[in-house]
Amino acid sequence: MLDILLVDDEPTIRLSLGDRLRREGYHVTLATTGRQALSLLGAARYDVVVTDIRLPEVDGLTIFRHLRAESPATDVVLMTAYGAVSEAVGALREGALDYLTKPFDEDELVVRVARVAERRGLQRALEAARDELAHCRTAGGIVSRSPAMAATLQRVDALSSGETPVLIVGESGTGKELLARRIHESSPRRKMPFVVINCSAFPDTLLEAELFGYEKGAFTGALRRREGRFSAADGGTLFLDEVGELPASAQAKLLRVVEDGLVEPLGTNQAVKVDVRLVSATHRNLRQMIEQGRFRQDLYFRLNALGVTVPPLRERPGDLSLLVEHFLRQSVPADRPLPSITPRAWAALASYAFPGNVRELRHAITQAVLLARDEPVDLAHLPADIAGGAPESDDPGLSVVPLTAALRSFEREYLQRVLASTSGRRAEAAALLGISRKTLWEKLRSHALCQGDEDP
């Protein structure tokens, strides 16, 4: 909840605006004169000060400059008559948040204050993530606090000590290789090689040579003997990424390795004994591929002796702010402050489904930091898929509706976005919005987003 100091010497404006802001869920203190406002500011801290420029005893610009010196974190919204707009614009250059020209609709002030609440909620979320990252271990680059990912990590850690093959299943970009590395680094084989091969990165004719090795002259271009990835991983762990892309011939040879530990390089009939733990990963439905005759059932059961399922980012509530903070740190040199993120950019990130999961988020933050340079990360710095490809405000096809209707439409859509980002948890959504849970419930009911007469 925001603490707001409202300063105006006109009783009608002061009382009307004060009542409206209180109905929005904010804590509001009223002041009649500039001197009274300075006295209140000396006794308490306020998140927002809304003040008229023309005041008896001490004017609003003096209040603003006092706050800039004594409480720079306090946002200031100035109210001014048309003739004093130039003074308000000058205050904006000095750091005032915004100004309103009298007379104005109460909704205009509500929108300005809502933006402050939104930005401060975002700052709190990122600061909490920053503190949590500072005090938690990110073993193997895995950053998470969601229950779904915690259960996955617990399973990974439990099976790391064994020798049985592991199959990791998850969408692209969920961090399957990170989990494979965690299995290896927590296992008795940690001091031996961890070898990776992406089965989709080689044509069928070369994949078997990469996996099993070959003798000189085994095929055109084989000018010398070369050991395969299995031999390179001897004593350690071999990670077969995208194992569902293996051709049928390689599947048959891989089955023999899994069963007997014997590798037969191309160009020879002599088998070589290897000691390798297999960790495989795929984003495909291997059971469906078995039904289609594209994957061997016996190989599937060998590889899937221990299975791990990685949840997608959209099923990891609470992880977005942690990961954004983590990738901001990775994108900025240690001697530079981390950039902030504007509320509309955060809203776009929070409402996006991230089909590319954590990898897509990392690329988005890296791009945004590069484009923003030393400025806050804004909507325009994010990839078009995340930003939504929204048209510019001067689009000739833009439809114009009354301001009150536009505000109501925005409020409904934004409430839905915030609730989606908190997985429907109203207390958390209310905190992010800077309003009380009761006020949030009333807004949801007014927008027909509540079911029945659910208790707030």
N, C-alpha and C positions, 0 to 999 in steps of 0.2 A: 504494500500500500504506500502510495506517495504521500509525503507531507508537503502541503502547499500553503504558501503565504500569499494571500490576495490583498492588494493594496489599492484602494480607490476612495476618493472623498465623496463620491456620489452614492448615497445610500441605496438607491434603487438598483444600480448596476452591481454594487458590492454584494448586496444580499441575494439578488437573483443569481449571479454567477456562483456565489458561494453555495447556495442550495443545489444548483445543478451539478457542481463538481462533487458535492457530498453524495448525491444520488448515484454518481458514477463509481462510488466506492472509495474516494480519496478522503484523507484527513485534511480539513481546511481550517486555517486560522485567518481571521479578518483584521485588517488594520485600516484606520481612517486617514492617517497622515504619514508622511515620510519619516517624521521623528519617531512616531510610534513603531513603524516598521523596523527602523534601525535598533530600537530597544528590544524588540522581539528577536531580531537576528543576533543580537548579542547574547541572548539567553538560550537559544536553541538553533539546531541545524534544520534546514528545509531542503527538500529535493528540488522544488520548483518555486520561484517567486514570480507571480504575475502582478505587474504594477503599472499604473498609469504614469505617463511621463510628467504631466502637469499635476503637482500635488502641493498642498500648503506646507510651509516650513522647510521641508527637504524634498527636492524633486526626484522623479524616478531614475533619472540618469545617475544621480549621486548614489542612490541605492544600488544600482547596477555596478558602478565602479567600486563601491565598498565590497560588494560580493566578489568581484574579480580579484580583489586583493586578499580578502579574508576567507572566502569560501568558494574557490574556483570550481568546485564540483557541482555547485548549485546552478541549475539552468534558469535563465531569466527570459520571460516573455513580456514584452512591452506593449502597453495599450496607448494609443495616441490618436489625437484628432488629425484631420487631414493636413492641417497647416504645419504639423510637427513631424511629418513623415521623414524629412531629411535627417532629423536628429536620430530617429529610430534606425534608419539605414546606417548612419555613422556608428551607432551602438552595435549593429550586426557585425561590422568590420572589427570591432573591438572584442567580439566574442559573445554577444547576446544570442540567444537561441532563435528567436523569431519576434515578430511584432504583428499586431492587429490594429487596423484602422477603424476607429469608432465612426458610426455604429456598426456592430458586427453581430452575426448570428451566434448564439451560444454554442451551437454545434462546431463552429470553427475553433473555438477555444478548446472544446472537448477533444477534437482531433489532434491539436498541437500537444495537449497534455498526454494523450494516449501514445503518441510517438515517443515522448520522454519515457513513459512507463515501459514501452516495448524495448527501447534502447537500453534502459537500465536493467531490465530482465535479462536481456542478452548479455550485458556486461557481467551480471552476477553469474550466469551460467558458464561463461568462459573463464571467469576468475575462479569459480569452483573447480572447473576442469583443470585450470593451471595449477591450483593447489594440490589437486588429487594426483596429477602427473608428477608433481615435485616429490610426492611422498610414496608413490607406488613404483613397483618394478615393472618394466615393460620387457619381460624376458622374450628374446627372439623377435622383438619388434611388435609383439601382440599387445594391443591396447584395448582394454574392454572392462566394463563393469556390469554388463547385462547378465541376467541369470542364464539366458540361453548359451552365451559364449562361456560363462563360468562352468556350466555343466560339460561343455565340449572339452575345455582345458583340463577339467578334472579327469575325464575319461582318458585323454591323451597322456596325462602324467601317470595314470594307473597302469597303462599298457606299455609304457616306455621301457620298462625293465626286462620285458620278455624278448623272445626271438621270433615269435610268430609273425607272419606277414600282416600288414595293415592296409586297409583300403579306406582312403579319405574321399568322401563324396560331398560336393558342394558346387554352387554356381561359380562361374568365372569371376575372379577378383575377390574371393572371400578369404584368401590367405592360406590356401591348402599347402603351399610349399613351406610357409612359415611353421605350420604345424608339423610337417615332416621333419624339418630341421630341429624342432623342439623335441620330437621323439628321439632323434639321433643323439642330440646333446644331453638328453637325460638318461641315455642308455649306457650299458657297460662298453659299448663300442665308440663312445664319444671321442676317444683319442685316435681313432682310425678314420679313413676317408668317408666323406659324405659326397656321393656322386649323383648328379642330376642329369636326366635326359628327358627332353620333351618329345614324346612319341609322335606328335603332330608336326614336328619341325623338319622331319626328314621324309623324302620319298620312300616308297616301299622297298625299292632296290637298294637303298643305302641304310635303312634302319637296322636291318639284321647285321650288317657289317659294323655299325656303331655299337650295337648291343653286345655282339658275341665276338667281334674282332675278325681278322682275316689274315691269311698267309700271303706272301708275295706271289703274284700271278693268279690269285683266286678269281679275279675279274679284270676287265680292261681298266687300266689306271691304278691297279694295285701294285705299285712299284716296290713296295717294301712291306714287311710284316707289321701289323699293328694290333695291339691288344684292344679288346672292347671294353665297354663300360663296366661289365660284370667283373672282369679281371682288375680294372682300376679300383673298384670298390671292395676288393677282397679284404675281408676282416672287418669291413665297415657296413655302411648302409647305402643301398641304391634306391633312389627316388625315381619312379617311373611316372612322370607327369602326363596327363591325358592318355592313360593306358587304354581307354576305349578306342583309340585311333590305331591300335596295332592291327596289321594285316593278318590274315589267317595263317600264313606260313610262320610268321614270327610268334603268333600265339602258341602254335604247336611246340616250337623250340623253347619258349618261355616256360611252358608247362613242365618240360623235362628238367629245366634248371630248378624250378620250385620243388619238384618231387625228389630229384637225385643230387642236386647241387653240382651238376655237370654241364659245362659249357663247351660247345663244339664250334671253333672258329671256322669261317668260310674257307674252303680250299683244303680242308683236312678232315680225316675221319677220326682223329685223335681227340678224345674228350679231356677237358681240363677241369679239375676239381676247384670249386670256389666256395668261400664261406662268406655269404652276403645275406643281410637281412633286407627284405623287400618292403618298401613302402610305396604304394601306388595311389594315384589320385585321378579323378575324372569328374567332369560336369555332366556326363551323359547318364542315362538310365540303362545300366548294363543288363538288368533283367529284361527290359524291353528288347534290347539288342539280341539277347539270347533267343527270345521268341522269334525274332526275325532272321535267325541263323547267322548273325553278324559277329557273335562273340561266343566263345566256348564256355559251356556251363561248368565243365570240370575246372577250367582255369579260374573262372569267377569264384568258385567256392574255395580254391586254394588261396587266391589273393585276398578274399574277404573273410579270412579267418577271424580277424578283429576289425570291425567296421567303425568309422567315425563320420558323423554328419556335421558339416559346418553350417551354421545358420547364416542366411543372407543379412546384409546390413539393415534392411527394412524390418527385420525381426529382432533387432538388437536395441531396444529402447534405452536411451541414456548414453549410448556410445557416440552419437554424432558430435556432441560438443567436445568430448575427450579426443576424438580422432581429428577434428578440425584444429584443435589446439596443438596436437601432436604434429600435424603436417605443417602448420604455421611455423613451428619451431624448426622443422627440417628445412623449410624454404627460406629462412632468414638467417643471415650470419649471426653468430653469438653476440657480437658487439652492437647489434642493432635492435631497437625495440620491436616487439611483435605488432603487426598492423591490426587495427580494429576491423570489425565487420559491420556494415550498416544493417539496420533492421530489415530492409527489403531484401538484401542479399541473404541474410539469415533465413528469412521466411521462404525464399526460393530453395535454399538447401534443405530446410526442414520438411518441405512439402514434396520434394523430389524422391522418386522410388529407388534411384540408384541401381539400375539393372546391371551395371558393371561393378557394383559393390564397393569395397574399400579401395580397390585399385582406381576406380573412376573418381572417387572422392579425392584421393591423393593427387591425381592429375589435375583435377579442377582447382584445388587449392594452390598447387604449384603454379598453374597458369595465372590464376587471379593475382597472386602476389607479384609475379613478374609484370603484369599489365598495370597493376595499381601503383607500382613503384613505392613511394613513401606515403601514399594516400590510403585512406580506409578502403577496404575491399567492398566494391559496390556491385550492383546487379550487372552492369555492363562489363565487368571483369570476369564474370563467370561464363562457362561454355553455354552456347545457345540452348542446348537441350535442357540445362538446369534453369537458366534464366527464363525459359519458356518462350523465347522468340517474341516477346511482347512488342507490339507496334509502338513507335514513338508517339508522343502526345500530339504531334502535328499531323498525324495520319489523316488524310482527307476523308477516310471512311469511319472515323471515330464518331460514335453517336453521343449526343449531348443530352443529358437528363438533368432534372432539377437536383441541386446540391444535396438536399435532404435525402432524396432517393439514392444518389450515388454513395453518400456516407453510409446509409443503411445497408446497401448492397456490399460495400467494402467490409463493414463490420461483420456481416454474416459469413462472408467468405473467409475473413481473417480468423474468426472464432473457430471455424472448421479446421483451418490449417494448424492453429495452435493446439487444438485438441488432438489432432492426428499426430503431432510431434510428441505429445505426452501420452500417446496410446490411450486417450480417453480419461486420463486421471485429472479430475477437475481441480483438486487442490493445487497440483503442480501447475496447471494451466492458469489458474487465478494468480498464482505467485509470479509467473512469467509476465502476465498482463498488468500486474500492479493493481489489481482490484480484489475485493473480498470475494469469497466463494459464493456468498448470497447474491452479490451483484452479478457474478458470472451466471448463476442459475437463472436470475431474472432475465438476463440478456438472451440466454439460450431459449428460454420459454417464449420470449417475444419474437424470436426468429423461427419458432416451431422446430427447434433442435433438441427439445426435451421430449421424453416419452411419458405421457400421462402426467400425474401430479407428483413426480418423483421428489422426494425431500432434498433440499439443497444441502 
